[in-house]
Amino acid sequence: MFTNNIFIPVHRRMVIAFVGLFAYALLGIGCTQSEVTDSKERPFDASKAIEGPLAPEFEGISGWINSEPISLSDLRGKVALVDFWTYTCINCIRTIPYLKRWHEKYANHGLVIIGIHTPEFDFERNHNNVQDAIKAYDINWIVGQDNDYETWKAFDNHFWPAKYLIDANGIIRYTHFGEGSYGETEATIRALLLEAGNDLKDADFIYPADPFLDQTYLSLGFNARVTPELYTGYERGCYHGNNYIGHTEYCDFLDQEVEYHVPDFPRGHLVYLQGLWYNGEENLKHARETVEFEDYVIANYSARSANVVIMPEGDEPFKVLVTLDGRSLDNMNKGEDVVIDEDGRSFLYVDSPKMYKTVETTSFGSHVLKLSSNSADFSIFAFTFGVYAEGP
């Protein structure tokens, strides 16, 4: 997939943890989720990986956060973990707790984490937006903004998230694409730190298990299909053979306002619209002010959790009415960013461009998620889904 003449993987989170993932790909998780569990430690054998490619330098970084400008040559003698991410990526967000753990545990023992923030959407290029996200997620390690994909291309990277472990001599010794394999990654971090002469006696290794997949989902076996990420912009939905929007007329009216009507029998794993919407390259934008939430967007999906990437087009915050299967969310199925008002209605309060955690049900299932706002600043970029037993 290509965006702005820059290579983009077949899905934004289209990341495959290639070892041990094939079975889950057959179940429909594929490249969009990389939700895999490790049950056994696979210790890193440093003797088999002494030779490897020299890590390229950071190129074209437009700004550094939590650090003065640095280069990989500055880090010789230390072990570096280079993590490619972008702040609305659900798969990236789910790896942050593990990165925190490694930063807190090993920063004083020679590990340096460098997050390379390579944006997917234009608003993710904004320095203030990235800073706000870093503050919200309490990220204390070094972050470089790779707005023009120069470091991404120097590493020949193709995935969010992607991790490259670089030894004390500047050699890439380990890579991992997507979520999962946290125990293997930490074992490799420790092996490289020990190899570099660091003392880890006060940094005990408690093997971190990967998050567990939803049991209902697992019980369905080959009958289960998790909805992939659904993009709402025509660049992905019309130019590369993808099918995210259920309306047949969608690709006939690019960069135009269109009056949509939800069909009587909407199909699963697709987005449908009601009312007047503007078809943008990256997003769908509500194209008028309304009074009674009469315009809306629905996502027919199968998953345990659902999230939506929203950007306010103007300066004023607004609220988005949320229902699931025709009913308001409650404390048993609402996502972290949903607020329930005194009348029992469920809303997202949109005040910044980010991924909003919207639905968290107790088990895997098929649902209709409906979002509606009276604001003409309501702009939707993507829906993302998950099947972990806990978390978005």
C-alpha positions as CSV (number, residue, x, y, z in Angstrom):
1,M,0.0,0.0,0.0
2,F,1.2,3.5,-0.8
3,T,0.4,6.8,0.9
4,N,1.8,10.1,-0.2
5,N,4.4,8.2,-2.3
6,I,5.6,6.4,0.9
7,F,5.4,2.7,1.2
8,I,2.8,1.6,3.8
9,P,2.3,-2.0,4.8
10,V,-0.9,-3.7,3.6
11,H,-2.6,-2.6,6.8
12,R,-1.4,0.1,9.3
13,R,-1.2,-2.5,12.0
14,M,-0.6,-5.2,9.5
15,V,2.1,-6.7,11.5
16,I,2.9,-10.3,11.7
17,A,4.9,-11.9,14.5
18,F,6.2,-14.4,12.0
19,V,7.3,-17.0,14.6
20,G,4.2,-18.9,15.8
21,L,1.6,-16.7,14.1
22,F,0.5,-18.8,11.1
23,A,-2.3,-20.5,12.9
24,Y,-3.7,-17.2,14.1
25,A,-3.5,-15.8,10.6
26,L,-5.7,-18.6,9.4
27,L,-8.2,-17.7,12.1
28,G,-8.5,-14.2,10.5
29,I,-6.3,-12.3,12.9
30,G,-3.6,-12.2,10.2
31,C,-1.6,-9.1,9.9
32,T,-4.0,-6.7,11.6
33,Q,-3.7,-7.8,15.2
34,S,-0.6,-9.9,15.9
35,E,-2.3,-11.1,19.1
36,V,-0.1,-14.1,20.0
37,T,0.7,-15.7,23.3
38,D,4.1,-17.1,24.2
39,S,3.9,-20.0,26.7
40,K,7.6,-21.0,26.7
41,E,10.7,-19.0,27.0
42,R,13.0,-19.2,24.0
43,P,16.3,-18.0,25.3
44,F,18.5,-15.9,23.0
45,D,21.7,-17.7,21.8
46,A,24.1,-14.8,21.3
47,S,26.8,-17.1,19.8
48,K,24.6,-17.6,16.7
49,A,24.0,-13.9,16.1
50,I,27.4,-12.2,16.3
51,E,27.3,-11.2,12.7
52,G,24.5,-9.0,11.5
53,P,23.8,-5.8,9.6
54,L,25.2,-2.6,11.0
55,A,22.3,-0.4,12.2
56,P,21.7,2.6,10.0
57,E,21.9,6.1,11.5
58,F,18.7,8.0,12.4
59,E,17.8,10.1,9.3
60,G,15.6,13.1,8.8
61,I,14.3,13.3,12.4
62,S,12.3,16.5,12.6
63,G,12.3,16.8,16.4
64,W,13.4,14.9,19.5
65,I,11.4,14.5,22.7
66,N,12.8,13.6,26.1
67,S,16.3,14.1,24.7
68,E,18.7,16.3,22.8
69,P,19.4,15.1,19.3
70,I,21.2,11.8,19.3
71,S,22.8,9.4,16.9
72,L,23.3,5.6,17.1
73,S,27.1,6.3,17.2
74,D,26.5,8.1,20.5
75,L,25.1,4.8,21.9
76,R,28.1,2.6,21.2
77,G,28.8,0.6,24.3
78,K,25.1,0.4,25.2
79,V,22.3,-1.8,24.0
80,A,19.7,0.1,22.0
81,L,16.1,-0.9,21.4
82,V,14.7,1.0,18.4
83,D,10.8,0.9,18.4
84,F,8.9,2.1,15.4
85,W,5.4,3.3,16.4
86,T,2.7,5.9,15.8
87,Y,0.5,7.2,18.5
88,T,-3.0,6.1,17.2
89,C,-1.8,2.6,16.4
90,I,-3.7,0.2,18.7
91,N,-1.0,-2.5,18.3
92,C,1.7,0.1,19.3
93,I,-0.4,1.2,22.3
94,R,-0.7,-2.3,23.5
95,T,3.1,-2.7,23.6
96,I,3.7,0.5,25.6
97,P,3.4,-1.3,29.1
98,Y,6.2,-3.7,28.1
99,L,8.4,-0.9,26.9
100,K,7.8,0.9,30.2
101,R,8.8,-2.2,32.1
102,W,12.1,-2.5,30.1
103,H,12.9,1.1,30.4
104,E,12.4,1.1,34.2
105,K,14.2,-2.1,34.7
106,Y,17.2,-1.8,32.4
107,A,17.8,1.9,31.7
108,N,20.4,1.9,34.5
109,H,22.0,-1.2,33.2
110,G,22.9,-0.1,29.7
111,L,19.6,-0.2,27.7
112,V,18.5,2.8,25.7
113,I,15.0,2.8,24.2
114,I,14.5,5.1,21.2
115,G,10.9,5.4,19.9
116,I,10.9,6.4,16.2
117,H,7.5,7.9,15.7
118,T,6.6,7.5,12.0
119,P,3.1,8.9,11.4
120,E,0.3,7.2,9.5
121,F,-2.1,10.1,9.4
122,D,-1.2,13.7,8.7
123,F,-2.3,15.0,12.1
124,E,0.3,12.6,13.7
125,R,3.0,14.7,12.2
126,N,2.1,17.6,14.5
127,H,4.8,18.0,17.2
128,N,2.3,19.1,19.8
129,N,0.0,16.1,19.1
130,V,2.9,13.7,19.6
131,Q,4.0,15.5,22.7
132,D,0.5,15.3,24.2
133,A,0.3,11.6,23.4
134,I,3.7,11.0,25.0
135,K,2.5,12.8,28.1
136,A,-0.8,10.9,28.1
137,Y,1.0,7.5,27.9
138,D,3.7,8.6,30.4
139,I,6.5,7.7,28.0
140,N,9.9,8.7,29.5
141,W,12.2,7.2,26.9
142,I,13.7,9.0,23.9
143,V,11.3,9.7,20.9
144,G,12.3,11.0,17.5
145,Q,9.8,12.3,15.0
146,D,10.4,10.6,11.6
147,N,7.8,12.6,9.7
148,D,9.3,12.0,6.3
149,Y,9.9,8.3,6.8
150,E,13.6,8.7,6.3
151,T,14.6,6.6,9.3
152,W,11.8,4.1,8.4
153,K,13.4,3.7,5.0
154,A,16.9,3.6,6.3
155,F,15.9,0.5,8.4
156,D,13.9,-0.8,5.5
157,N,11.0,-1.1,8.0
158,H,7.5,-2.1,6.9
159,F,5.5,-2.4,10.2
160,W,4.0,-0.7,13.2
161,P,5.1,-1.7,15.8
162,A,8.6,-3.0,15.0
163,K,11.5,-3.5,17.3
164,Y,15.2,-3.7,16.5
165,L,17.7,-4.6,19.2
166,I,21.2,-3.2,18.5
167,D,24.2,-4.5,20.4
168,A,27.0,-2.5,22.0
169,N,28.9,-2.5,18.6
170,G,26.0,-1.1,16.6
171,I,24.9,-4.4,15.1
172,I,21.3,-5.3,14.7
173,R,21.0,-8.6,16.6
174,Y,17.2,-9.2,16.9
175,T,14.0,-7.9,15.3
176,H,10.4,-8.4,16.1
177,F,7.4,-7.2,14.1
178,G,4.0,-6.7,15.8
179,E,2.8,-7.5,19.2
180,G,3.7,-10.6,21.3
181,S,7.0,-12.4,22.0
182,Y,7.6,-10.1,25.0
183,G,9.4,-12.8,26.9
184,E,11.7,-13.6,24.0
185,T,12.4,-9.9,23.5
186,E,13.3,-9.4,27.2
187,A,15.5,-12.5,27.2
188,T,17.3,-11.0,24.2
189,I,17.7,-7.6,25.9
190,R,19.3,-9.3,28.9
191,A,21.6,-11.5,26.8
192,L,22.9,-8.4,25.0
193,L,23.3,-6.4,28.2
194,L,25.3,-9.2,29.8
195,E,27.4,-9.6,26.6
196,A,28.2,-5.9,26.9
197,G,29.5,-6.4,30.5
198,N,26.5,-5.2,32.5
199,D,25.6,-6.6,35.9
200,L,22.0,-7.7,36.1
201,K,22.0,-9.2,39.6
202,D,19.5,-6.6,40.9
203,A,17.3,-6.9,37.8
204,D,15.5,-10.3,38.2
205,F,14.0,-11.9,35.1
206,I,10.4,-12.8,35.5
207,Y,9.4,-14.1,32.2
208,P,6.5,-11.9,30.9
209,A,3.7,-13.9,29.3
210,D,1.9,-12.4,26.3
211,P,-1.8,-11.4,26.9
212,F,-4.3,-14.1,26.5
213,L,-6.8,-14.3,23.7
214,D,-10.5,-14.3,24.4
215,Q,-11.7,-17.8,25.2
216,T,-15.0,-17.5,23.3
217,Y,-13.0,-16.5,20.2
218,L,-10.6,-19.4,20.6
219,S,-13.5,-21.9,21.1
220,L,-14.9,-21.0,17.7
221,G,-11.7,-22.1,15.9
222,F,-11.9,-21.7,12.2
223,N,-15.4,-20.3,12.5
224,A,-14.2,-17.1,14.1
225,R,-13.2,-14.0,12.1
226,V,-12.0,-10.8,13.7
227,T,-12.9,-7.7,11.8
228,P,-9.7,-6.1,10.4
229,E,-8.9,-2.5,10.8
230,L,-11.5,-0.4,8.8
231,Y,-10.1,2.7,7.2
232,T,-12.6,5.5,6.2
233,G,-10.4,7.5,3.8
234,Y,-10.6,6.8,0.0
235,E,-6.8,6.5,-0.4
236,R,-6.9,3.1,1.2
237,G,-10.5,2.2,0.4
238,C,-10.5,2.9,-3.3
239,Y,-7.0,2.8,-4.7
240,H,-5.6,-0.5,-3.4
241,G,-8.4,-3.0,-3.8
242,N,-9.5,-2.8,-0.2
243,N,-13.2,-2.8,0.8
244,Y,-13.9,-0.9,4.0
245,I,-17.0,1.1,3.2
246,G,-20.2,-0.8,2.3
247,H,-21.7,1.8,-0.1
248,T,-21.1,0.9,-3.7
249,E,-21.2,4.6,-4.7
250,Y,-18.4,5.6,-2.2
251,C,-15.5,5.6,-4.7
252,D,-17.5,7.5,-7.3
253,F,-17.5,10.8,-5.2
254,L,-14.0,11.5,-4.0
255,D,-13.4,14.8,-2.2
256,Q,-17.1,15.5,-2.3
257,E,-20.1,15.6,0.0
258,V,-22.4,12.7,-0.4
259,E,-25.8,11.9,1.0
260,Y,-25.7,8.3,2.2
261,H,-28.4,5.9,3.4
262,V,-27.7,2.7,5.4
263,P,-29.2,-0.3,3.5
264,D,-31.8,-2.5,5.1
265,F,-29.3,-5.4,5.4
266,P,-25.8,-4.1,6.0
267,R,-23.0,-6.6,5.6
268,G,-20.5,-7.5,8.3
269,H,-17.0,-6.2,8.6
270,L,-17.8,-3.0,6.8
271,V,-18.6,0.7,7.6
272,Y,-21.9,2.3,6.6
273,L,-23.1,5.9,6.7
274,Q,-26.4,7.8,7.1
275,G,-26.7,11.4,6.2
276,L,-24.3,13.9,4.6
277,W,-20.6,13.1,4.7
278,Y,-17.5,14.4,3.0
279,N,-15.3,11.7,1.4
280,G,-11.7,12.6,2.3
281,E,-8.4,11.0,1.4
282,E,-7.7,9.9,4.9
283,N,-11.1,10.3,6.6
284,L,-14.8,10.7,6.5
285,K,-16.1,14.1,7.8
286,H,-19.6,14.9,9.0
287,A,-20.6,17.5,6.4
288,R,-23.3,19.5,8.3
289,E,-24.5,20.6,11.7
290,T,-27.4,18.6,13.0
291,V,-29.7,18.7,16.1
292,E,-30.9,15.3,17.0
293,F,-28.0,13.0,16.0
294,E,-29.7,12.1,12.8
295,D,-26.5,11.5,10.8
296,Y,-24.4,8.6,11.9
297,V,-21.8,6.0,11.0
298,I,-22.0,2.3,11.9
299,A,-19.4,-0.4,11.9
300,N,-20.6,-4.0,11.7
301,Y,-17.8,-5.9,13.4
302,S,-16.8,-9.1,15.2
303,A,-14.3,-8.7,18.1
304,R,-14.2,-8.2,21.8
305,S,-13.1,-4.6,21.8
306,A,-13.5,-1.7,19.4
307,N,-11.7,1.7,19.1
308,V,-12.1,4.6,16.8
309,V,-9.5,7.2,15.6
310,I,-11.2,10.6,15.6
311,M,-9.9,14.1,14.9
312,P,-11.8,17.3,15.7
313,E,-11.7,19.5,12.6
314,G,-12.2,22.7,14.6
315,D,-11.1,24.1,17.9
316,E,-14.3,23.4,19.9
317,P,-14.7,20.0,21.6
318,F,-17.9,18.0,20.8
319,K,-19.6,14.8,21.9
320,V,-20.2,11.6,20.0
321,L,-23.3,9.6,20.9
322,V,-22.3,5.9,21.1
323,T,-24.6,2.8,21.0
324,L,-23.9,-0.9,20.6
325,D,-26.6,-3.0,19.0
326,G,-29.1,-0.2,19.4
327,R,-28.5,0.4,23.2
328,S,-26.3,2.8,25.2
329,L,-23.1,1.4,26.6
330,D,-22.9,0.7,30.3
331,N,-20.2,0.0,32.9
332,M,-20.0,-3.6,31.7
333,N,-19.2,-2.9,28.0
334,K,-17.9,0.7,27.7
335,G,-14.4,1.5,26.7
336,E,-12.1,3.6,28.8
337,D,-12.9,6.9,26.9
338,V,-16.7,6.6,27.1
339,V,-18.7,8.7,29.6
340,I,-22.2,7.9,30.7
341,D,-24.4,10.9,31.4
342,E,-27.2,11.2,34.0
343,D,-29.8,10.0,31.5
344,G,-27.8,6.8,30.9
345,R,-26.6,7.8,27.4
346,S,-23.1,7.0,26.4
347,F,-20.8,9.5,24.8
348,L,-17.2,10.1,23.7
349,Y,-16.0,13.7,24.4
350,V,-13.7,14.5,21.5
351,D,-11.2,17.3,22.3
352,S,-8.0,16.0,20.6
353,P,-7.0,13.8,17.6
354,K,-6.4,10.4,19.0
355,M,-7.6,6.8,19.2
356,Y,-10.7,6.6,21.5
357,K,-11.2,3.4,23.4
358,T,-14.9,2.8,22.8
359,V,-16.1,-0.7,23.5
360,E,-14.8,-3.5,25.8
361,T,-17.3,-6.4,26.0
362,T,-16.9,-9.4,28.2
363,S,-16.4,-11.8,25.3
364,F,-15.9,-12.1,21.6
365,G,-19.0,-11.4,19.5
366,S,-20.6,-9.7,16.5
367,H,-22.0,-6.2,17.0
368,V,-23.2,-3.0,15.4
369,L,-21.4,0.0,16.7
370,K,-23.1,3.3,16.0
371,L,-21.5,6.8,16.3
372,S,-23.3,10.1,15.8
373,S,-22.4,13.7,16.4
374,N,-24.3,17.0,15.7
375,S,-21.0,18.7,15.1
376,A,-19.7,19.3,11.6
377,D,-16.1,18.9,13.0
378,F,-16.7,15.2,13.5
379,S,-14.0,13.4,11.5
380,I,-13.3,9.6,11.5
381,F,-10.1,8.0,10.3
382,A,-10.3,4.3,11.3
383,F,-11.9,1.6,13.4
384,T,-9.7,-0.9,15.1
385,F,-10.6,-4.1,17.0
386,G,-9.1,-6.6,19.4
387,V,-9.7,-10.1,20.9
388,Y,-7.6,-10.0,24.0
389,A,-9.2,-11.1,27.2
390,E,-8.2,-7.8,28.7
391,G,-7.4,-4.4,27.2
392,P,-8.4,-2.5,24.0
